[in-house]
């Protein structure tokens, strides 16, 4: 199997195996290397981009400004901790009526939305010294 499809297939397996909502390209790359499939940043970036274009994964930009990826499941939004970076899925809070109103007011044909609510998670509220764990 050529390298690009192998990387895409492996990425899909990684994303499917864990219920995470905040995989960065660097973390995906490290996970592939751990699984015996080292790939450079650009290969992983392109592969996960193709998975997003095909609707297999969702791309979400979190408050750190970087794109994060997750396997596409039922639509949901996210809440992110501004201190440690933890991400938790939440039920979709922008319902059809609101999207229709946005469309009516702007003239846009609204097809999708991403919403990330930010705050401080319970663990960081209890321990103000808590910081984000180092990334791979």
C-alpha positions as CSV (number, residue, x, y, z in Angstrom):
1,X,0.0,0.0,0.0
2,X,1.4,3.4,-0.9
3,X,2.6,5.6,2.0
4,X,-0.2,8.3,2.0
5,X,-3.1,5.8,2.1
6,X,-1.3,3.8,4.8
7,X,-1.0,7.0,6.9
8,X,-4.6,7.9,6.4
9,X,-5.7,4.4,7.4
10,X,-3.5,4.5,10.5
11,X,-4.8,7.9,11.4
12,X,-8.4,6.8,11.2
13,X,-7.5,3.8,13.4
14,X,-5.9,6.1,16.0
15,X,-8.9,8.5,16.0
16,X,-11.4,5.6,16.2
17,X,-9.6,3.9,19.1
18,X,-9.8,6.8,21.5
19,X,-12.6,9.1,22.4
20,X,-10.6,12.3,22.3
21,X,-11.7,15.6,21.0
22,X,-8.4,17.4,20.7
23,X,-5.7,15.6,18.6
24,X,-3.1,18.0,17.3
25,X,-1.1,17.0,14.2
26,X,2.0,16.6,16.5
27,X,0.1,14.2,18.8
28,X,-1.2,12.2,15.8
29,X,2.3,12.0,14.4
30,X,3.7,10.8,17.8
31,X,0.9,8.2,18.0
32,X,1.7,6.9,14.5
33,X,5.5,6.7,15.4
34,X,4.6,4.7,18.6
35,X,2.6,2.3,16.4
36,X,5.6,1.8,14.1
37,X,4.6,4.1,11.3
38,X,6.8,7.2,11.5
39,X,5.7,10.0,9.3
40,X,6.8,13.6,8.9
41,X,4.6,16.5,9.9
42,X,3.5,17.5,6.4
43,X,2.5,13.9,5.6
44,X,0.3,13.7,8.7
45,X,-1.0,17.2,8.1
46,X,-2.0,16.4,4.5
47,X,-3.5,13.0,5.5
48,X,-5.7,14.3,8.3
49,X,-6.7,17.2,5.9
50,X,-7.9,14.7,3.4
51,X,-9.8,12.8,6.1
52,X,-11.5,16.1,7.1
53,X,-12.3,17.0,3.4
54,X,-13.9,13.6,3.0
55,X,-16.0,14.0,6.2
56,X,-14.3,11.3,8.2
57,X,-12.9,13.7,10.8
58,X,-13.8,17.1,12.0
59,X,-11.3,20.0,12.3
60,X,-11.8,22.2,15.3
61,X,-9.7,25.3,16.1
62,X,-9.4,25.5,19.9
63,X,-8.3,28.5,21.9
64,X,-4.6,27.7,21.5
65,X,-5.1,28.7,17.8
66,X,-4.1,25.4,16.4
67,X,-6.3,23.0,14.5
68,X,-7.3,19.8,16.3
69,X,-9.0,16.8,14.9
70,X,-11.5,14.2,16.0
71,X,-13.4,11.4,14.4
72,X,-16.7,12.7,13.1
73,X,-19.6,11.5,15.2
74,X,-23.0,13.1,16.0
75,X,-22.5,16.9,16.0
76,X,-21.5,18.4,19.3
77,X,-19.6,21.4,20.5
78,X,-16.7,21.7,23.0
79,X,-15.7,23.3,26.2
80,X,-11.9,23.9,26.6
81,X,-9.9,24.7,29.8
82,X,-7.9,27.9,29.3
83,X,-5.3,26.7,31.8
84,X,-4.6,23.0,31.2
85,X,-6.1,22.7,27.7
86,X,-8.5,19.9,28.5
87,X,-11.3,19.5,26.0
88,X,-14.7,18.0,26.7
89,X,-17.6,17.5,24.3
90,X,-20.9,19.2,25.1
91,X,-24.3,18.9,23.5
92,X,-24.8,21.2,20.5
93,X,-26.1,24.5,21.8
94,X,-26.7,26.2,18.5
95,X,-30.0,24.7,17.3
96,X,-31.6,24.9,13.9
97,X,-33.7,27.9,14.7
98,X,-30.6,29.9,15.6
99,X,-28.8,28.8,12.4
100,X,-31.8,29.7,10.3
101,X,-31.9,33.1,11.9
102,X,-28.2,33.6,11.2
103,X,-28.9,32.7,7.6
104,X,-31.9,35.0,7.4
105,X,-29.9,38.0,8.9
106,X,-26.8,37.5,6.8
107,X,-28.0,35.9,3.6
108,X,-25.6,33.0,4.1
109,X,-26.7,29.4,3.5
110,X,-25.4,28.1,6.8
111,X,-24.2,24.5,6.5
112,X,-22.0,23.9,9.6
113,X,-20.8,25.5,12.8
114,X,-18.0,25.0,15.3
115,X,-18.4,26.3,18.8
116,X,-15.7,26.1,21.5
117,X,-16.7,27.5,24.9
118,X,-13.6,28.3,27.1
119,X,-13.3,28.4,30.8
120,X,-11.4,26.8,33.7
121,X,-12.0,23.0,34.3
122,X,-12.9,21.7,37.8
123,X,-9.4,20.2,38.3
124,X,-7.7,23.6,37.6
125,X,-10.2,25.4,39.8
126,X,-9.2,23.1,42.7
127,X,-5.4,23.5,41.9
128,X,-4.5,26.9,40.5
129,X,-0.9,25.7,39.9
130,X,-2.0,23.0,37.4
131,X,-0.7,23.6,33.9
132,X,-1.0,21.9,30.6
133,X,0.9,18.6,30.4
134,X,3.8,18.7,27.9
135,X,2.8,17.6,24.4
136,X,4.6,14.8,22.6
